[in-house]
């Protein structure tokens, strides 16, 4: 009878350890669910904050142009002639000088209207910014927004998959707990 008692004690001890293990797995599952929710919420908040900031920036610039249209154009504004209109996608130093009058006016226009800052001084850098940066900035912003939307979409799908896995784990843990309870009766 001593061997049977020792065997039952060992089995009871193992079942208790299994029960503790199941409890720890449930705690880990709950922590995973909490962390997943926190990460998803942080990602969404970041995305919404970015979109809101972009909207406010764009709205402020639009409102400024609408309320003060005379300040949106440089004071030395002159209409473009036919030659300038033909080459409007390719700026030269002469075209910029005739259009803006000064280096400062051209860089101010770049910064105020297009949000592009010239990092190095000189007309050649302003020309490069007009020919490359101005046209590409809106496209780059649109591409970045599309990339962020894709990332958010992928994260949503990943969160859904993780939630499904978590639900499956919880169901399995409940089944294991019920099985353990059948063997260990307090």
N, C-alpha and C positions, 0 to 999 in steps of 0.2 A: 504494500500500500504506500510505502514511502516514495517509490519511483513514480507512481501515478500522481501523487500530490506534487512532487517536484516538477513533473511534466506539466501539470495544470498551472502551477505557479509560473513556470517559464512561458507557457502559452499566454497566460493573462498578462504577463509583463510585456511580451511582444505585441499583444493587441493594444495595450496601453500606449506603447511607443508608436504604433501605427495611428492611433487616435490623435496623439500629440502631433504627429507628422501631418495628418489631415488638417488639423486645426491650423498649423503653421502654413500649409498650402492655401487654406481659405484666407488667412490674413494676407499672404502674398498676392493672392488673386484680387482681394479688395484694394490693396495698395496699387496694384497694376491698373485697376479700373480708375482709381482716383488720379493717378499720374497721367493716364491716357486722357482723361477729361481735362486735366490742368493743361497739358500740352496742346490739346485741340483748342481750348479756350484761349490760350496765349497766342496761338497761331492766328486765330480768327481776329482777336483784338489787334494784333499787329497789322494784319491786312486791312481791317476797317480803319485803323488810325492812319495808315499810309494813304488809303483812298480819300479819307476826309481831309488830310493835309493837302493832297493834290487838288482836291476840289476847292478848298479854301484859297489856295494860291492862285488857281486859275480864275476863280470867281473874283478875287481881289483885283487881279490884273484886268479882267474884263470890265468890272465896275469902274476902275480908274480910267480906262479908255473911253467908256461910255459917258462918264461924268465930265471928263476933261479931254475931249478929243484933240484940242489944240496942243496939249502937252505930249500926246502919243507920237506926234511927228516932230522931227527935229526942226529947230527954228530956221535952219537954212534949207528947208525942203524946196526942191524944185522938181517939177514934173519930169519924168524920164522921156527922153526923145526916142525916136524909132530905133536907132542903133542900140541904145541902152536896153530897150524892151526886148530886142532880139537876143541879146546876150545876158539877160537878167539872171540866168542860172550860173553864169560864169562871170564873176566880178574881177575887175582889175583895179590897180591902185588909182588910175585916172578916174574910173567910174566912181569909186568910193569917194575920192576927193571932190569930184563934182557933185555928188549926191549929198554928202554930209559936210563938206567944207573943211573939217579938221579931223585929226586922228582921235582926239578926245570925243568928238561927237559920234564918230563911227563906233568906238568901243563902248560908249554909253548906250547907243542904240542896240548893240549886240547884247549887252548885259540886261538892259531894261526890257527889251521886247522879246528876246530869245533866251535869256537866262544863260548866255554863254560868256565866260570871262576869258580874255586873252592872257595867257600866262607869260608870254615874252613880248617885249616892246618891239614895235616896228610894223610898218604897213604890210609887209609880206605875211606876217602872222595874222593880221586882221583880215587880209584877203583870203587866207587859208581858212580862217574861221567862218567867213561868209560862204565860201564855196563848199566847205565840208560840214562844219558843225551845225550851221543853221538848218540846212535841209535834213540832216540826219537826226537831229535831236528829237523831233516829234516822232520819227519812226522808231528810234531807240526807246523812247518812253512807251510807245504803244507795244513794242516787243516785250519790254520789261513787265508791263501790266499783264500781257497775255501769258508770260512765263509764270508770274505770280498766281494768276487764276488757275493755271495748270497744276502748280504745286499744291494749291489749296484743294483742288479737285482730287489729286492723288492722295493727299493727307486724309481727306474725308473718306475715300475708299479704304485706305489702310486702317483708319479708326473703326470703320464698320466691320472690317475683317477681324480686328483685334477684339472688338466687342462680341462678335459671334464666337470667337475662340474662348473668350472669358466666360460667356454664357455656357458653352459646352463644358468647360472646366468646372464651373459651379455645379452643373447637373451631375457630372461624374463624382465630384466631391460629396455631394448629397447622397448619391448611391453608395459610395464607399462608407460614409458615415452610418447610413442605415444598415449596411452589412455588418459593420463593426458592432453596432448596437445590438444586433441579433446575437452575436457571440459573447459580448460583454454585457451582462445585466447587472446593474448596481444593486 
